[in-house]
């Protein structure tokens, strides 16, 4: 199922790059959210973990990322 880069056609290359850029953007957004949330909690990691709003937002981000990645198909 996995092909080398040279064996892929243009559409497969395009969707691979879209997935790669989307994944990187998702990880960067999560890291930025984590750092901002830690700053707002006074850099206390225990407050960051126990905050229910943080858990809800992280679950929403994970769900959005999974939904985005699974909806992409190479046609």
LINJOPE-V939219 format. One record per residue. PSI is psi in radians with two decimals (none if undefined). D_LAST is the distance of its C-alpha to the last C-alpha in Angstrom with 1 decimal. Layout:
[[PSI:D_LAST] [PSI:D_LAST]]
This chain:
[[-0.65:14.2] [2.32:15.2] [2.70:15.2] [2.80:17.6] [-0.66:16.9] [-0.37:18.0] [-0.12:15.7] [2.57:12.4] [3.12:10.9] [-0.72:11.1] [-0.70:7.7] [-0.68:8.2] [-0.75:11.7] [-0.83:11.3] [-0.59:9.5] [-0.78:12.2] [-0.65:14.8] [-0.77:14.0] [-0.73:14.4] [-0.83:17.4] [-0.71:19.1] [-0.73:18.5] [-0.75:20.0] [-0.74:22.9] [-0.68:23.5] [-0.77:23.7] [-0.68:26.2] [-0.74:28.2] [-0.71:28.5] [-0.70:29.6] [-0.72:32.2] [-0.76:33.5] [-0.75:33.9] [-0.77:35.7] [-0.72:38.0] [-0.73:38.9] [-0.70:39.5] [-0.71:41.7] [-0.73:43.6] [-0.45:44.2] [0.26:45.6] [0.55:48.0] [0.45:46.0] [1.96:46.9] [-0.57:44.1] [-0.67:45.7] [-0.62:45.6] [-0.76:41.9] [-0.69:41.0] [-0.11:43.3] [2.06:42.1] [-0.49:40.2] [-0.68:38.6] [-0.78:37.0] [-0.75:35.7] [-0.78:34.2] [-0.70:32.5] [-0.70:31.1] [-0.69:29.7] [-0.71:28.1] [-0.72:26.5] [-0.77:25.3] [-0.73:23.8] [-0.74:22.1] [-0.78:20.7] [-0.74:19.4] [-0.71:17.9] [-0.79:16.2] [-0.68:14.8] [-0.35:13.7] [-0.25:12.0] [2.27:9.4] [2.53:6.1] [2.14:3.8] [none:0.0]]
